[in-house]
């Protein structure tokens, strides 16, 4: 755009981890230490998502997939990954999948737009389209189990 628009809010924290927009640019999702805020640009409305609607208020990273669904990761909670389809949430975590650890910091989508990659203190994992996990531990990747993944980049080879 040509002009900055300022959004302010009251509350205990203004720490923002990430912000993503849907494919139309109509909805802006702001991921914070206090949950998720969705700003609708057309209706000028705001919707808040925080505990207990989502499992943790600390939402570290997010993306929009090819179906316009919001995917997020929750940090240091054991709560893993959340997916929002515009109406309801689904959660994938250590209790309902073989995700090895729920404290996640980063999320990315591969070039086919079907597989979701997450990273955190355990290493890296890929959620395949069939909802199975492919897991690469810190020990496997670096030879050091204390190694913490600090980011994800997807190239054309995935």
Steps between C-alpha positions, in 0.01 A plus 500: 500500500563862485406590856567363847203420718549488872324239714521548876370293783491497875625208704803359673720428198575648163759235407437391142670187364356499147221631278347329195220587260258272325522462123250780432677740736171554681603343832815583691597253774736639764673230708600619845600405850131545591335292226384584149325811373318490167430838337248496215589784262155514334277501807754678722440240771735318731475145633713366783614142559653417837483235773282297540394515131860432399729286721763768561516877470861487378467468122847514342460463124232451235418461134204482262465182291358458148150453649529833684527327839713655772763268652683601820748352747480535878819553697612298803158360583487150361207620289667471159321626190165670446301535178214749460265465200314827557239342724666254736835385633670159474805416707777248438717434803692236692177354643330426166791438262863382501631857509794457740476834679250782507726799569537633147645822363476488121264378229536486120317342208671312218489593133217253430295691758397173666765418761548711812845523663550595866812555707593551862714363777458137386613560140284508184184311403289483185124448515412322178169539316390162647555653850799279585816656643854460365731590787864612492638539852768749598727203567447363145553837333799634692627222722404714799173445687519854645491661156200735454368580152485879457314522169362321196551570130338290229683478169373353173622155611313519834 
